[in-house]
Every structure is written in structure tokens, then in C-alpha cells.
């Protein structure tokens, strides 16, 4: 970094951020605009949370000129990364920040949901706490509404507070068209095509509870969002019933116990 030379201030002020964003393990972060970083209002309260705050801010904004030893430099560098992460949590809920994270979401930069039924739904990073050093970052799937650990150990060590607990929900509020449709599909354990007895009984009970809930929502004139999928499921059930009518006498939905 000391070897970097620039003839213009504009080139120089973007260097530390470019280095940070391009570093391995920082792929989840977006670049914070310089105007946002230099506005002290956006940094309110962070001076009490970051050691060597002023030096760290100078390093992030590339105006750092303190002559110090390697140990001190390393501490300031660590504080600069922490400061950037805390500011990042605030930046990504702004209009500009949401737009940048949306592009990364569309490209699948945060990974895809490992659940087969979610059909490779792109994930979003989120924190389980807004307080730093509480829990690492998790990945949220908007289709199954579950959380997953990052695959890479580099990503798994990122503090969840650098993304916050509200970012992913705000993104879908601002861009509702990006919210994926929910699905009722789930894996059903079977043996030679027949559902396992205990699992089948549980599935039937859960299906009945779901149908009762949807009926109450219909009576209240509230859309469930599953209308189209319900029609597809009914069509598949009709086909299964037609096939069972010419079957071999086994009870469909459970293993017959002698």
C-alpha cells in the first residue's frame, strides 16, 4: 500500500476501498460511496465503537499519513476494516446501497440456497444481531425463509453486524418484484413409491392444518399466494388417483402393516 502512487486525489481516495472489496473473503461487501464516508452525520456514534477511530477513518478515506511502526499500523488496519463494516451496515439500507446490493443479489454473489425445493434461489447476507462481535453473518433464503451458514470459512468469519438484521427485509420492501413466490413443495420419504407410514400420517395432519388455515384466509378474503400452485397440485393428484384406480390393491399413502 505504501508503494501506491497517484497523480490525482480522486484516484487515491478510491484505493483503500478498491483493495478491501477485491480482497478474498470480502465478496459480500459493496463499495461505499466516498460522499457517504466523508459525511460525519453518517458516522455518528461510531467513534465510541472503533479503536483508533480517527486514524481508521483517515485510512479508509485514504488521507492517512501517520508515521508509525508495523504493529501500530496493523492495529489501525484492523480498526479500519471494523469501521468499514459498521458503516457498511448503515449504507446498504440507503437507496444507493440497496441498488448496489440488489445487483450482487441478482448475480448470485452471495450464493444459492442449498435446499433442492428452492431451485437455486439466490441468498442474501444478514446478521442475527446489530451489535458487533455477537454472531457471524448468515445467508437468508426468501423462498424457504430459512438461514444457512456460508460455505467458505472466510465468509463465515464475517461479523453479522456488518449487514444488520433489517437489510434483507428492507430490500424486498423497496423491490417487491424480487421477492420469490413461496412454495408448498417438500420432500416426502417413500419406500418403493409408497410413503413411510409414520411420515405419511404426519404429512396428512400437516396438510389438513394447512388447508384449514388457507380456508380461514379465503373466508377473510386474504390471498394466500398459493392459488396457482394449488391448481397444479390438484391436477397432479387427479393423475395419481387415475393411476391408483388401476393399481395392485395397496393402500396409497402408507405401507400396509399385516
Backbone as CSV, one residue per row, in Angstrom:
resi,resn,N_x,N_y,N_z,CA_x,CA_y,CA_z,C_x,C_y,C_z
1,UNK,0.827,-1.203,0.000,0.000,0.000,0.000,0.862,1.254,0.000
2,UNK,2.052,1.201,0.680,2.953,2.337,0.696,3.550,2.606,-0.674
3,UNK,3.579,1.564,-1.522,4.182,1.722,-2.839,3.238,2.344,-3.849
4,UNK,1.970,2.527,-3.430,0.989,3.053,-4.374,1.161,4.553,-4.547
5,UNK,1.242,4.988,-5.763,1.366,6.413,-6.047,0.265,6.817,-7.013
6,UNK,-0.264,8.008,-6.803,-1.321,8.502,-7.671,-1.097,9.974,-7.948
7,UNK,-1.406,10.380,-9.151,-1.225,11.770,-9.517,-2.438,12.614,-9.181
8,UNK,-3.585,11.958,-8.916,-4.805,12.705,-8.617,-5.396,12.228,-7.312
9,UNK,-6.060,13.148,-6.616,-6.712,12.792,-5.355,-7.846,11.810,-5.585
10,UNK,-8.570,11.934,-6.701,-9.714,11.063,-6.967,-9.282,9.609,-7.123
11,UNK,-8.114,9.398,-7.761,-7.615,8.040,-7.895,-7.191,7.485,-6.533
12,UNK,-6.578,8.363,-5.753,-6.028,7.908,-4.479,-7.123,7.586,-3.466
13,UNK,-8.203,8.376,-3.422,-9.239,8.188,-2.422,-10.009,6.899,-2.620
14,UNK,-9.952,6.317,-3.776,-10.687,5.078,-4.011,-9.824,3.832,-3.799
15,UNK,-8.549,4.029,-3.482,-7.646,2.881,-3.459,-7.929,1.917,-2.312
16,UNK,-8.032,2.421,-1.074,-8.223,1.507,0.046,-9.513,0.720,-0.125
17,UNK,-10.569,1.363,-0.542,-11.849,0.670,-0.724,-11.759,-0.361,-1.845
18,UNK,-11.069,-0.020,-2.913,-10.890,-0.978,-4.007,-10.126,-2.201,-3.517
19,UNK,-9.088,-1.953,-2.717,-8.309,-3.058,-2.166,-9.157,-3.920,-1.239
20,UNK,-9.947,-3.283,-0.399,-10.771,-4.017,0.565,-11.822,-4.864,-0.151
21,UNK,-12.519,-4.284,-1.114,-13.583,-5.002,-1.829,-13.013,-6.164,-2.640
22,UNK,-11.817,-5.988,-3.204,-11.233,-7.026,-4.050,-10.520,-8.113,-3.263
23,UNK,-10.361,-7.921,-1.952,-9.676,-8.925,-1.128,-10.541,-10.169,-0.984
24,UNK,-9.911,-11.328,-0.966,-10.629,-12.593,-0.808,-11.324,-12.636,0.541
25,UNK,-12.587,-13.031,0.516,-13.379,-13.090,1.736,-14.272,-11.890,1.929
26,UNK,-14.075,-10.835,1.127,-14.892,-9.626,1.260,-15.900,-9.476,0.121
27,UNK,-16.209,-10.573,-0.538,-17.106,-10.508,-1.698,-18.530,-10.089,-1.332
28,UNK,-18.908,-10.248,-0.077,-20.264,-9.886,0.344,-20.451,-8.369,0.435
29,UNK,-19.351,-7.625,0.574,-19.437,-6.184,0.767,-19.578,-5.452,-0.571
30,UNK,-20.280,-4.331,-0.530,-20.306,-3.440,-1.693,-19.457,-2.218,-1.368
31,UNK,-19.081,-1.476,-2.370,-18.241,-0.301,-2.150,-19.090,0.869,-1.670
32,UNK,-18.684,1.466,-0.574,-19.395,2.620,-0.024,-18.945,3.878,-0.758
33,UNK,-19.888,4.699,-1.157,-19.553,5.930,-1.857,-18.716,6.849,-0.969
34,UNK,-17.792,7.564,-1.588,-16.912,8.465,-0.841,-17.710,9.558,-0.139
35,UNK,-18.760,10.053,-0.808,-19.565,11.116,-0.212,-20.212,10.657,1.090
36,UNK,-20.581,9.375,1.143,-21.211,8.842,2.341,-20.191,8.723,3.473
37,UNK,-18.982,8.307,3.126,-17.942,8.125,4.134,-17.452,9.448,4.705
38,UNK,-17.473,10.498,3.915,-16.948,11.781,4.371,-18.004,12.643,5.048
39,UNK,-19.257,12.183,5.067,-20.321,12.898,5.763,-20.337,12.425,7.219
40,UNK,-19.919,13.264,8.139,-19.793,12.872,9.537,-21.130,12.468,10.152
41,UNK,-22.233,12.954,9.613,-23.542,12.571,10.146,-23.758,11.063,10.026
42,UNK,-23.252,10.470,8.942,-23.419,9.033,8.725,-22.563,8.199,9.670
43,UNK,-21.600,8.832,10.322,-20.680,8.117,11.213,-20.989,8.369,12.687
44,UNK,-22.130,8.956,12.958,-22.489,9.308,14.333,-22.436,8.103,15.273
45,UNK,-21.716,8.251,16.367,-21.648,7.214,17.389,-20.581,6.159,17.179
46,UNK,-19.985,6.108,16.004,-19.004,5.061,15.720,-17.656,5.321,16.374
47,UNK,-17.412,6.565,16.764,-16.125,6.876,17.399,-15.967,6.163,18.741
48,UNK,-17.088,5.766,19.362,-17.012,5.051,20.641,-16.913,3.543,20.448
49,UNK,-17.122,3.067,19.238,-17.106,1.631,18.967,-15.830,1.154,18.280
50,UNK,-15.055,2.081,17.743,-13.875,1.727,16.960,-12.625,2.295,17.611
51,UNK,-11.660,1.441,17.885,-10.389,1.872,18.423,-9.596,2.622,17.345
52,UNK,-8.873,3.639,17.754,-8.129,4.470,16.798,-9.071,4.980,15.692
53,UNK,-10.222,5.468,16.109,-11.278,5.843,15.162,-10.784,6.814,14.088
54,UNK,-10.146,7.920,14.500,-9.760,8.933,13.519,-8.712,8.403,12.550
55,UNK,-7.752,7.639,13.061,-6.743,7.049,12.187,-7.389,6.052,11.213
56,UNK,-8.341,5.272,11.732,-9.026,4.289,10.888,-9.815,4.980,9.786
57,UNK,-10.490,6.067,10.139,-11.259,6.819,9.141,-10.329,7.429,8.102
58,UNK,-9.200,7.942,8.535,-8.228,8.509,7.590,-7.729,7.436,6.628
59,UNK,-7.539,6.220,7.145,-7.060,5.138,6.290,-8.121,4.736,5.269
60,UNK,-9.375,4.642,5.716,-10.466,4.261,4.810,-10.660,5.299,3.719
61,UNK,-10.515,6.573,4.075,-10.693,7.655,3.097,-9.380,8.054,2.432
62,UNK,-8.314,7.293,2.722,-7.017,7.485,2.057,-6.380,8.849,2.291
63,UNK,-6.472,9.332,3.528,-5.742,10.546,3.887,-4.818,10.259,5.071
64,UNK,-4.570,8.977,5.308,-3.727,8.561,6.423,-2.265,8.874,6.120
65,UNK,-1.607,9.619,7.018,-0.203,9.972,6.796,0.632,9.847,8.069
66,UNK,0.161,9.064,9.034,0.885,8.894,10.287,2.085,7.963,10.082
67,UNK,3.242,8.384,10.570,4.442,7.549,10.514,4.476,6.683,11.767
68,UNK,4.172,5.385,11.625,4.076,4.504,12.786,4.737,3.166,12.470
69,UNK,4.960,2.380,13.521,5.591,1.082,13.332,4.587,0.073,12.791
70,UNK,5.075,-1.109,12.449,4.227,-2.124,11.823,3.107,-2.594,12.745
71,UNK,3.394,-2.718,14.027,2.367,-3.189,14.971,1.226,-2.192,15.071
72,UNK,1.577,-0.917,15.169,0.550,0.123,15.231,-0.234,0.169,13.927
73,UNK,0.472,0.031,12.831,-0.173,0.049,11.521,-1.173,-1.103,11.402
74,UNK,-0.812,-2.269,11.927,-1.695,-3.427,11.874,-2.959,-3.196,12.706
75,UNK,-2.806,-2.570,13.857,-3.965,-2.273,14.703,-4.899,-1.270,14.027
76,UNK,-4.328,-0.284,13.399,-5.143,0.712,12.697,-5.847,0.080,11.500
77,UNK,-5.154,-0.819,10.804,-5.754,-1.521,9.674,-6.940,-2.362,10.136
78,UNK,-6.787,-3.031,11.274,-7.880,-3.829,11.829,-9.067,-2.948,12.198
79,UNK,-8.777,-1.797,12.782,-9.845,-0.859,13.135,-10.525,-0.306,11.887
80,UNK,-9.753,-0.091,10.832,-10.317,0.425,9.583,-11.301,-0.574,8.982
81,UNK,-10.957,-1.854,9.015,-11.874,-2.876,8.493,-13.153,-2.935,9.326
82,UNK,-12.989,-2.816,10.644,-14.166,-2.836,11.524,-15.038,-1.606,11.278
83,UNK,-14.419,-0.457,11.123,-15.167,0.774,10.848,-15.913,0.665,9.526
84,UNK,-15.244,0.137,8.513,-15.897,-0.006,7.210,-17.121,-0.915,7.321
85,UNK,-16.993,-2.004,8.084,-18.113,-2.917,8.246,-19.296,-2.271,8.937
86,UNK,-19.040,-1.472,9.969,-20.127,-0.805,10.691,-20.816,0.242,9.812
87,UNK,-20.026,0.983,9.046,-20.610,1.964,8.127,-21.372,1.236,7.020
88,UNK,-20.855,0.086,6.608,-21.480,-0.695,5.551,-22.913,-1.087,5.936
89,UNK,-23.121,-1.457,7.198,-24.461,-1.834,7.656,-25.446,-0.675,7.518
90,UNK,-24.952,0.541,7.686,-25.816,1.716,7.540,-26.011,2.068,6.062
91,UNK,-24.965,1.901,5.296,-25.009,2.303,3.881,-25.954,1.435,3.056
92,UNK,-25.989,0.133,3.328,-26.763,-0.770,2.470,-28.268,-0.649,2.658
93,UNK,-28.721,0.155,3.607,-30.163,0.395,3.726,-30.533,1.760,3.141
94,UNK,-29.568,2.428,2.500,-29.866,3.652,1.769,-30.270,3.281,0.340
95,UNK,-30.806,4.227,-0.376,-31.248,3.974,-1.755,-30.098,3.486,-2.626
96,UNK,-28.965,4.169,-2.531,-27.795,3.794,-3.332,-27.253,2.434,-2.913
97,UNK,-27.182,2.206,-1.613,-26.666,0.939,-1.119,-27.556,-0.241,-1.486
98,UNK,-28.859,-0.061,-1.400,-29.788,-1.125,-1.775,-29.634,-1.485,-3.252
99,UNK,-29.456,-0.479,-4.092,-29.295,-0.734,-5.527,-28.037,-1.546,-5.809
100,UNK,-26.950,-1.245,-5.099,-25.704,-1.991,-5.299,-25.842,-3.439,-4.824
101,UNK,-26.471,-3.622,-3.668,-26.645,-4.977,-3.141,-27.630,-5.772,-3.988
102,UNK,-28.607,-5.092,-4.582,-29.560,-5.768,-5.455,-28.852,-6.370,-6.665
103,UNK,-27.895,-5.634,-7.228,-27.146,-6.144,-8.367,-26.337,-7.377,-7.979
104,UNK,-25.752,-7.354,-6.807,-24.989,-8.514,-6.349,-25.931,-9.694,-6.091
105,UNK,-27.126,-9.407,-5.581,-28.128,-10.443,-5.344,-28.570,-11.093,-6.651
106,UNK,-28.780,-10.275,-7.677,-29.206,-10.796,-8.976,-28.135,-11.695,-9.593
107,UNK,-26.872,-11.350,-9.372,-25.776,-12.135,-9.925,-25.449,-13.366,-9.078
108,UNK,-26.102,-13.493,-7.931,-25.853,-14.651,-7.071,-24.518,-14.585,-6.361
109,UNK,-24.034,-13.371,-6.073,-22.734,-13.222,-5.420,-22.721,-13.775,-4.001
110,UNK,-23.887,-13.909,-3.400,-23.968,-14.394,-2.029,-24.256,-15.893,-1.958
111,UNK,-24.343,-16.541,-3.111,-24.589,-17.973,-3.129,-26.049,-18.304,-3.409
112,UNK,-26.321,-19.594,-3.561,-27.670,-20.088,-3.844,-28.134,-20.986,-2.701
113,UNK,-29.425,-21.036,-2.508,-29.985,-21.843,-1.422,-29.679,-23.324,-1.662
114,UNK,-29.151,-24.029,-0.667,-28.822,-25.455,-0.845,-30.050,-26.358,-0.828
115,UNK,-31.198,-25.838,-0.445,-32.421,-26.649,-0.404,-32.908,-26.923,-1.829
116,UNK,-33.073,-28.173,-2.161,-33.427,-28.570,-3.529,-34.742,-27.946,-3.961
117,UNK,-35.732,-27.913,-3.069,-37.048,-27.412,-3.426,-37.059,-25.905,-3.695
118,UNK,-35.990,-25.208,-3.307,-35.922,-23.764,-3.549,-35.377,-23.437,-4.933
119,UNK,-34.902,-24.461,-5.652,-34.490,-24.306,-7.052,-33.435,-23.215,-7.224
120,UNK,-32.363,-23.289,-6.426,-31.211,-22.379,-6.535,-31.595,-20.914,-6.349
121,UNK,-32.455,-20.647,-5.393,-32.834,-19.274,-5.070,-31.621,-18.508,-4.529
122,UNK,-31.307,-17.322,-5.083,-30.179,-16.528,-4.569,-30.395,-16.144,-3.099
123,UNK,-29.304,-16.084,-2.357,-29.361,-15.770,-0.933,-28.958,-14.322,-0.676
124,UNK,-29.236,-13.872,0.542,-28.841,-12.539,0.974,-28.136,-12.634,2.323
125,UNK,-27.064,-11.869,2.519,-26.391,-11.891,3.829,-27.205,-11.121,4.854
126,UNK,-27.154,-11.560,6.088,-27.870,-10.874,7.162,-27.198,-11.191,8.494
127,UNK,-27.452,-10.345,9.461,-26.943,-10.578,10.800,-28.089,-10.948,11.726
128,UNK,-27.782,-11.691,12.750,-28.781,-12.036,13.756,-28.753,-11.060,14.916
129,UNK,-27.836,-10.092,14.845,-27.752,-9.036,15.849,-27.145,-7.801,15.209
130,UNK,-27.563,-6.628,15.675,-26.991,-5.373,15.195,-25.794,-4.947,16.029
131,UNK,-25.471,-5.736,17.041,-24.334,-5.440,17.904,-23.116,-6.214,17.407
132,UNK,-22.015,-5.520,17.227,-20.794,-6.154,16.704,-20.266,-7.222,17.664
133,UNK,-19.591,-8.223,17.083,-18.955,-9.309,17.839,-19.965,-10.162,18.608
134,UNK,-21.181,-10.255,18.074,-22.212,-11.078,18.712,-22.401,-12.403,17.977
135,UNK,-22.540,-12.340,16.645,-22.724,-13.553,15.856,-22.230,-13.313,14.432
136,UNK,-21.755,-14.365,13.749,-21.269,-14.214,12.369,-22.415,-14.059,11.379
137,UNK,-22.089,-13.674,10.177,-23.087,-13.462,9.139,-23.755,-14.777,8.743
138,UNK,-25.034,-14.709,8.421,-25.792,-15.843,7.915,-26.336,-15.485,6.534
139,UNK,-26.809,-16.493,5.820,-27.392,-16.283,4.493,-28.875,-16.614,4.553
140,UNK,-29.691,-15.678,4.080,-31.151,-15.796,4.171,-31.748,-16.150,2.816
141,UNK,-32.614,-17.163,2.803,-33.346,-17.536,1.594,-34.768,-17.017,1.720
142,UNK,-35.179,-16.177,0.785,-36.511,-15.588,0.837,-37.593,-16.571,0.416
143,UNK,-37.218,-17.695,-0.200,-38.226,-18.664,-0.644,-38.640,-19.596,0.498
144,UNK,-37.662,-20.188,1.168,-37.990,-21.085,2.287,-37.928,-20.370,3.631
145,UNK,-37.468,-19.100,3.615,-37.391,-18.266,4.814,-36.554,-18.923,5.909
146,UNK,-35.435,-19.514,5.512,-34.544,-20.143,6.470,-33.153,-19.540,6.339
147,UNK,-32.298,-19.810,7.333,-30.939,-19.279,7.365,-29.926,-20.390,7.141
148,UNK,-28.819,-20.032,6.504,-27.770,-21.004,6.211,-26.408,-20.402,6.519
149,UNK,-25.452,-21.274,6.814,-24.076,-20.832,7.035,-23.364,-20.687,5.694
150,UNK,-22.514,-19.683,5.546,-21.725,-19.560,4.317,-20.831,-20.783,4.121
151,UNK,-20.602,-21.153,2.863,-19.760,-22.308,2.581,-18.295,-22.045,2.898
152,UNK,-17.835,-20.845,2.578,-16.432,-20.510,2.775,-16.166,-20.087,4.218
153,UNK,-15.067,-20.564,4.763,-14.693,-20.170,6.122,-14.353,-18.685,6.182
154,UNK,-13.888,-18.129,5.078,-13.593,-16.690,5.041,-14.861,-15.874,5.231
155,UNK,-15.945,-16.301,4.592,-17.209,-15.603,4.727,-17.851,-15.878,6.086
156,UNK,-17.662,-17.076,6.590,-18.279,-17.462,7.857,-17.711,-16.679,9.032
157,UNK,-16.543,-16.080,8.868,-15.921,-15.313,9.949,-16.320,-13.844,9.937
158,UNK,-17.099,-13.414,8.946,-17.534,-12.016,8.861,-18.574,-11.735,9.952
159,UNK,-18.478,-10.596,10.576,-19.421,-10.215,11.627,-20.791,-9.921,11.021
160,UNK,-21.833,-10.501,11.608,-23.182,-10.285,11.093,-23.659,-8.851,11.239
161,UNK,-23.077,-8.107,12.183,-23.475,-6.709,12.385,-23.098,-5.832,11.197
162,UNK,-22.201,-6.312,10.326,-21.817,-5.542,9.145,-22.922,-5.528,8.083
163,UNK,-23.977,-6.317,8.304,-25.128,-6.333,7.392,-26.430,-6.030,8.133
164,UNK,-26.447,-6.288,9.419,-27.609,-5.927,10.220,-28.772,-6.892,10.076
165,UNK,-29.770,-6.694,10.927,-30.929,-7.588,10.963,-32.070,-7.138,10.062
166,UNK,-31.965,-5.945,9.485,-33.103,-5.392,8.724,-32.868,-5.292,7.225
167,UNK,-31.621,-5.354,6.795,-31.297,-5.099,5.384,-32.102,-5.947,4.420
168,UNK,-32.144,-7.271,4.621,-32.796,-8.152,3.647,-34.289,-7.880,3.559
169,UNK,-34.920,-7.527,4.688,-36.346,-7.216,4.665,-36.621,-5.874,3.988
170,UNK,-35.746,-4.902,4.225,-35.911,-3.597,3.579,-35.754,-3.725,2.073
171,UNK,-34.812,-4.551,1.628,-34.586,-4.723,0.191,-35.848,-5.216,-0.508
172,UNK,-36.544,-6.191,0.097,-37.754,-6.722,-0.532,-38.938,-5.774,-0.381
173,UNK,-38.888,-4.870,0.597,-39.927,-3.846,0.698,-39.758,-2.809,-0.407
174,UNK,-38.511,-2.472,-0.708,-38.237,-1.478,-1.749,-38.373,-2.086,-3.144
175,UNK,-37.976,-3.372,-3.271,-38.063,-4.062,-4.562,-38.957,-5.302,-4.406
176,UNK,-40.278,-5.115,-4.259,-41.179,-6.257,-4.025,-41.196,-7.270,-5.166
177,UNK,-40.861,-6.830,-6.382,-40.859,-7.752,-7.519,-39.771,-8.803,-7.382
178,UNK,-38.761,-8.549,-6.551,-37.673,-9.509,-6.367,-37.991,-10.575,-5.322
179,UNK,-39.105,-10.408,-4.619,-39.483,-11.391,-3.611,-39.982,-12.652,-4.304
180,UNK,-39.331,-13.783,-4.128,-39.735,-15.007,-4.840,-41.035,-15.572,-4.283
181,UNK,-41.815,-16.276,-5.105,-43.052,-16.893,-4.605,-42.733,-18.023,-3.643
182,UNK,-43.550,-18.170,-2.621,-43.367,-19.262,-1.669,-43.808,-20.573,-2.314
183,UNK,-43.321,-21.672,-1.765,-43.671,-22.984,-2.319,-44.127,-23.914,-1.212
184,UNK,-45.067,-24.811,-1.555,-45.542,-25.811,-0.611,-44.847,-27.154,-0.815
185,UNK,-43.961,-27.187,-1.801,-43.301,-28.450,-2.111,-42.314,-28.832,-1.014
186,UNK,-42.285,-30.106,-0.690,-41.314,-30.608,0.269,-41.076,-32.082,-0.004
187,UNK,-39.966,-32.551,0.480,-39.598,-33.941,0.248,-40.471,-34.879,1.075
188,UNK,-40.935,-35.959,0.444,-41.728,-36.983,1.127,-40.976,-38.308,1.079
189,UNK,-40.584,-38.854,2.231,-39.870,-40.138,2.231,-40.772,-41.259,1.752
190,UNK,-40.269,-42.105,0.824,-41.057,-43.193,0.257,-40.214,-44.463,0.184
191,UNK,-40.880,-45.597,0.207,-40.255,-46.903,0.007,-41.001,-47.587,-1.131
192,UNK,-40.294,-47.836,-2.240,-40.901,-48.414,-3.445,-42.144,-47.627,-3.879
193,UNK,-42.055,-46.313,-3.743,-43.142,-45.454,-4.204,-44.217,-45.170,-3.179
194,UNK,-44.204,-45.879,-2.061,-45.222,-45.679,-1.032,-44.645,-44.870,0.119
195,UNK,-45.425,-43.935,0.640,-44.972,-43.114,1.745,-44.750,-43.970,2.993
196,UNK,-43.719,-43.630,3.745,-43.449,-44.317,5.000,-44.587,-43.992,5.971
197,UNK,-45.072,-45.003,6.696,-46.319,-44.882,7.451,-46.327,-43.695,8.415
198,UNK,-45.327,-43.599,9.323,-45.326,-42.532,10.320,-45.209,-41.155,9.661
199,UNK,-44.347,-41.079,8.668,-44.175,-39.809,7.961,-45.444,-39.441,7.205
200,UNK,-46.130,-40.444,6.656,-47.355,-40.190,5.914,-48.441,-39.632,6.830
201,UNK,-48.541,-40.195,8.042,-49.539,-39.712,8.991,-49.255,-38.262,9.391
202,UNK,-47.979,-37.962,9.616,-47.607,-36.593,9.967,-47.882,-35.639,8.812
203,UNK,-47.569,-36.061,7.599,-47.811,-35.215,6.420,-49.297,-34.933,6.245
204,UNK,-50.131,-35.968,6.471,-51.572,-35.762,6.336,-52.084,-34.753,7.360
205,UNK,-51.585,-34.868,8.609,-52.009,-33.926,9.644,-51.567,-32.500,9.305
206,UNK,-50.325,-32.355,8.838,-49.829,-31.030,8.475,-50.592,-30.456,7.286
207,UNK,-50.929,-31.324,6.334,-51.699,-30.869,5.168,-53.085,-30.399,5.583
208,UNK,-53.717,-31.123,6.509,-55.040,-30.724,6.992,-54.981,-29.368,7.696
209,UNK,-53.937,-29.178,8.527,-53.784,-27.897,9.218,-53.558,-26.762,8.226
210,UNK,-52.767,-27.033,7.175,-52.511,-26.014,6.171,-53.787,-25.661,5.417
211,UNK,-54.579,-26.676,5.052,-55.818,-26.423,4.323,-56.811,-25.648,5.178
212,UNK,-56.872,-25.955,6.478,-57.767,-25.215,7.359,-57.355,-23.751,7.457
213,UNK,-56.056,-23.528,7.532,-55.564,-22.155,7.584,-55.878,-21.411,6.289
214,UNK,-55.681,-22.051,5.150,-55.982,-21.411,3.865,-57.473,-21.142,3.725
215,UNK,-58.311,-22.025,4.259,-59.756,-21.814,4.205,-60.148,-20.604,5.038
216,UNK,-59.531,-20.440,6.199,-59.817,-19.266,7.019,-59.372,-17.985,6.314
217,UNK,-58.228,-18.052,5.627,-57.762,-16.889,4.880,-58.691,-16.560,3.714
218,UNK,-59.200,-17.614,3.049,-60.139,-17.381,1.936,-61.425,-16.747,2.440
219,UNK,-61.916,-17.199,3.581,-63.127,-16.622,4.142,-62.917,-15.158,4.531
220,UNK,-61.695,-14.843,4.930,-61.362,-13.460,5.274,-60.966,-12.653,4.042
221,UNK,-61.057,-13.296,2.866,-60.712,-12.660,1.589,-59.271,-12.174,1.558
222,UNK,-58.389,-13.003,2.090,-56.956,-12.719,2.065,-56.286,-13.735,1.151
223,UNK,-55.534,-13.236,0.170,-54.871,-14.138,-0.760,-53.739,-14.880,-0.056
224,UNK,-53.635,-16.174,-0.334,-52.583,-16.986,0.279,-51.299,-16.958,-0.534
225,UNK,-51.408,-16.663,-1.827,-50.239,-16.681,-2.695,-49.954,-18.055,-3.257
226,UNK,-50.785,-19.041,-2.872,-50.567,-20.422,-3.306,-51.646,-20.887,-4.291
227,UNK,-52.474,-19.973,-4.794,-53.600,-20.383,-5.630,-53.160,-21.157,-6.867
228,UNK,-52.160,-20.640,-7.586,-51.702,-21.314,-8.800,-51.078,-22.662,-8.489
229,UNK,-50.308,-22.712,-7.416,-49.674,-23.970,-7.042,-50.722,-24.991,-6.584
230,UNK,-51.776,-24.522,-5.936,-52.854,-25.431,-5.511,-53.499,-26.099,-6.722
231,UNK,-53.686,-25.315,-7.806,-54.276,-25.882,-9.018,-53.362,-26.948,-9.614
232,UNK,-52.038,-26.697,-9.591,-51.100,-27.688,-10.115,-51.115,-28.953,-9.263
233,UNK,-51.170,-28.775,-7.943,-51.191,-29.933,-7.055,-52.448,-30.751,-7.259
234,UNK,-53.599,-30.084,-7.443,-54.854,-30.794,-7.680,-54.797,-31.596,-8.970
235,UNK,-54.172,-31.004,-9.993,-54.045,-31.721,-11.267,-53.174,-32.964,-11.103
236,UNK,-52.070,-32.830,-10.349,-51.199,-33.980,-10.107,-51.906,-35.049,-9.293
237,UNK,-52.720,-34.625,-8.319,-53.464,-35.592,-7.502,-54.477,-36.350,-8.339
238,UNK,-55.111,-35.654,-9.293,-56.086,-36.322,-10.173,-55.400,-37.406,-10.995
239,UNK,-54.188,-37.101,-11.472,-53.445,-38.083,-12.258,-53.074,-39.287,-11.395
240,UNK,-52.624,-39.005,-10.141,-52.280,-40.093,-9.229,-53.489,-40.960,-8.917
241,UNK,-54.661,-40.347,-8.760,-55.871,-41.104,-8.461,-56.238,-42.016,-9.624
242,UNK,-56.069,-41.506,-10.852,-56.373,-42.319,-12.028,-55.440,-43.522,-12.104
243,UNK,-54.171,-43.314,-11.742,-53.216,-44.417,-11.778,-53.516,-45.430,-10.667
244,UNK,-53.930,-44.939,-9.501,-54.230,-45.834,-8.385,-55.463,-46.688,-8.666
245,UNK,-56.360,-46.154,-9.482,-57.586,-46.895,-9.783,-57.280,-48.204,-10.499
246,UNK,-56.174,-48.248,-11.204,-55.797,-49.485,-11.895,-54.598,-50.134,-11.260
247,UNK,-54.387,-49.868,-9.930,-53.208,-50.357,-9.246,-53.341,-51.784,-8.780
248,UNK,-52.470,-52.154,-7.786,-52.383,-53.548,-7.357,-53.029,-53.781,-6.007
249,UNK,-53.837,-52.798,-5.534,-54.584,-53.031,-4.315,-53.927,-52.501,-3.073
250,UNK,-52.659,-51.992,-3.160,-52.012,-51.436,-1.984,-52.643,-50.096,-1.642
251,UNK,-52.701,-49.811,-0.365,-53.235,-48.529,0.084,-52.252,-47.431,-0.270
252,UNK,-52.693,-46.393,-0.958,-51.815,-45.291,-1.339,-51.656,-44.360,-0.153
253,UNK,-50.423,-44.021,0.195,-50.187,-43.088,1.277,-49.616,-43.750,2.509
254,UNK,-49.503,-45.093,2.551,-48.911,-45.743,3.717,-48.504,-47.146,3.352
255,UNK,-47.584,-47.697,4.126,-47.196,-49.104,3.961,-48.191,-49.945,4.751
256,UNK,-48.808,-50.888,4.103,-49.807,-51.723,4.752,-49.111,-52.650,5.747
257,UNK,-49.554,-52.599,6.996,-48.975,-53.430,8.022,-49.857,-54.653,8.255
258,UNK,-49.241,-55.828,8.253,-50.005,-57.077,8.459,-50.284,-57.297,9.949
